[in-house]
Amino acid sequence: MNVTREEAAQALADIDKASDRVFKLKGYHHGAPFFIVWGFVWLIANSVSQFRPEYQRWVWPAAVGAGFVISMVIGIAQSRKSPAGTQAAALDRRVGSRIGMTSGVMMAFIATMILIAQPSSADEGNAMVSIFFPFMYMAAGIWAGWRLFAIGLVTAIAIIVGFFWMREYFDIWMGVFGGGSLIAGGIWLRTA
């Protein structure tokens, strides 16, 4: 069987395209639980803030702390799925440590932004912190896949609409539409 250069080039291009698709789908599958966890963090913390504002000061640190712990457990569990000593396991550890470091940088950025801007209300602080993440998802989606971009865009629109037109119900709006878009996005990523 003789294969022409064009046929060989096309076969290699098809393999490359399939490899990219598998990588993207694996990334979606691995990222999905994190979207769901953080969607529930937003839903719970914002709902408590709306209906029991006297608990707002402690619910956010507790919810964010729980989100970090759950995210670490998920990340560790995902990294252990690859057999120890394999290239996949080494790659999982490298990616996991980079995700951890990136999360630290993002938190430092948010803390610095709050210190500099000093929001004058809880709604401003909530919107300021929250809007960072969907834009990060959109930027990541440019590189990693359109579904991340779409999740970020819908979440950003929800935050902007809520901040400017739903101020009286901003916290519950953020919980339902902001957190809900992350939960729905995580479910959507799992089905990819």
CORLINRA-V612172 format. One record per pair of residues at least 24 apart in sequence whose C-alpha atoms are under 10 Angstrom apart, sorted by the first residue. I is the first residue (numbers start at 1). J is the second residue. D is the distance in Angstrom with one decimal. If there is no record, write none. Layout:
BEGIN
i-><I	I>
j-><J	J>
d-><D	D>
END
This chain:
BEGIN
i-><20	21	23	24	24	24	24	24	24	25	25	25	25	25	25	26	26	26	27	27	27	27	28	28	28	28	28	28	28	28	28	28	28	28	29	29	29	29	29	29	29	30	30	30	30	30	30	30	31	31	31	31	31	31	32	32	32	32	32	32	32	32	32	32	32	33	33	33	33	33	33	33	33	33	33	33	34	34	34	34	34	34	34	34	34	34	35	35	35	35	35	35	35	35	35	35	35	35	36	36	36	36	36	36	36	36	36	36	37	37	37	37	37	37	37	37	37	37	38	38	38	38	38	38	38	38	38	38	38	38	38	39	39	39	39	39	39	39	39	39	39	39	39	39	39	40	40	40	40	40	40	40	40	41	41	41	41	41	41	41	41	42	42	42	42	42	42	42	42	42	42	42	42	42	43	43	43	43	43	43	43	43	43	43	43	43	44	44	44	44	45	45	45	45	45	46	46	46	46	46	46	46	46	46	46	47	47	47	47	47	47	47	47	48	48	48	49	49	49	49	49	50	50	50	50	50	50	50	50	51	51	51	53	56	57	68	71	72	72	75	75	106	106	106	122	123	123	123	123	123	123	123	124	126	126	126	126	126	127	127	127	127	127	127	127	127	128	130	130	130	130	130	131	131	131	131	131	131	131	132	134	134	134	147	147	147	147	147	148	148	148	150	151	151	151	151	151	151	151	151	152	152	152	152	153	154	154	154	154	155	155	155	155	155	156>
j-><144	145	144	143	144	145	146	147	192	144	145	189	190	191	192	189	190	192	144	145	189	190	144	145	147	148	185	186	187	188	189	190	191	192	186	187	188	189	190	191	192	74	75	78	79	186	189	190	74	75	148	186	189	190	182	183	184	185	186	187	188	189	190	191	192	70	71	74	75	182	183	185	186	187	189	190	67	68	70	71	72	74	75	182	183	186	71	151	179	180	181	182	183	184	185	186	187	189	179	180	181	182	183	184	185	186	187	189	66	67	68	70	71	74	179	182	183	186	63	64	66	67	68	70	71	178	179	180	182	183	186	67	174	175	176	177	178	179	180	181	182	183	184	185	186	67	175	176	178	179	180	182	183	65	66	67	68	175	179	182	183	67	130	171	172	174	175	176	177	178	179	180	182	183	171	172	173	174	175	176	177	178	179	180	182	183	172	175	176	179	171	172	174	175	179	126	170	171	172	173	174	175	176	178	179	169	170	171	172	173	174	175	176	171	172	175	122	170	171	172	175	168	169	170	171	172	173	174	175	169	171	172	171	122	122	103	100	96	100	99	100	132	133	136	171	162	163	167	168	170	171	174	163	159	163	170	171	174	156	159	160	162	163	170	171	174	159	155	156	159	174	178	155	156	157	158	159	160	178	156	159	178	182	185	186	188	189	192	185	186	189	185	181	182	183	184	185	186	188	189	178	181	182	185	181	178	181	182	185	179	180	181	182	185	181>
d-><9.7	9.4	9.1	9.8	6.4	6.6	9.9	10.0	9.3	9.6	8.9	8.1	8.7	9.3	6.3	9.7	9.4	9.0	8.0	9.1	8.9	9.8	8.8	8.4	8.4	8.3	10.0	8.4	10.0	8.9	5.1	6.6	8.8	7.0	8.6	9.4	9.4	6.0	5.0	7.9	7.4	9.1	8.6	7.4	9.9	9.7	8.7	8.2	9.9	9.4	9.6	7.4	7.5	8.4	9.1	8.6	9.5	7.5	4.1	6.5	7.8	5.4	5.6	9.2	9.8	9.7	8.2	7.7	9.5	10.0	8.7	9.9	6.2	8.1	8.9	8.1	8.7	9.7	8.7	6.3	9.7	7.9	8.9	8.9	9.0	7.3	9.7	9.5	8.9	9.8	8.9	5.2	5.9	8.4	6.8	4.8	8.4	9.0	8.4	8.7	9.2	6.0	4.3	7.5	7.7	5.1	7.3	10.0	9.3	6.4	9.2	7.5	7.4	9.8	9.3	8.5	7.5	8.7	9.1	8.3	9.7	6.3	8.9	9.6	8.7	10.0	7.2	9.7	7.1	7.7	9.6	9.6	10.0	8.0	9.0	9.4	7.3	3.9	6.0	7.2	4.7	4.9	8.4	9.0	8.5	8.6	8.1	9.5	9.8	6.1	7.8	8.3	7.0	9.5	8.1	6.4	9.9	8.5	7.3	10.0	10.0	9.7	9.0	9.2	9.5	7.1	5.2	8.3	9.5	7.1	4.8	8.3	8.8	9.7	9.0	7.7	9.1	7.2	3.7	5.9	8.5	7.7	4.9	7.0	9.6	9.3	9.3	6.8	9.2	8.6	8.5	9.2	9.5	7.3	9.7	9.0	8.5	4.8	5.7	8.1	6.3	4.9	8.4	9.4	8.7	10.0	9.8	6.3	5.1	8.6	8.3	5.8	8.1	8.4	8.4	9.2	9.5	9.6	6.2	7.8	9.4	9.2	7.1	7.7	5.1	5.6	9.0	9.6	9.0	9.8	8.7	8.2	9.6	9.3	10.0	9.7	9.9	9.4	8.5	9.2	9.3	9.0	9.1	9.6	9.4	9.9	7.5	7.8	9.7	7.1	7.5	9.9	8.1	9.5	9.4	9.3	8.4	8.8	9.8	6.7	8.0	9.0	6.9	9.2	9.6	8.7	9.5	9.2	8.5	7.6	8.9	8.5	8.2	6.1	9.3	9.6	6.7	8.2	9.7	8.7	9.2	9.5	9.3	8.1	10.0	8.3	7.3	9.1	8.1	9.5	8.4	8.6	6.9	7.0	9.8	8.6	5.7	8.8	9.3	9.5	9.9	8.7	8.5	9.0	9.8	8.5	6.9	9.2	9.4	8.2	8.7	5.9	7.3	9.4	9.7>
END
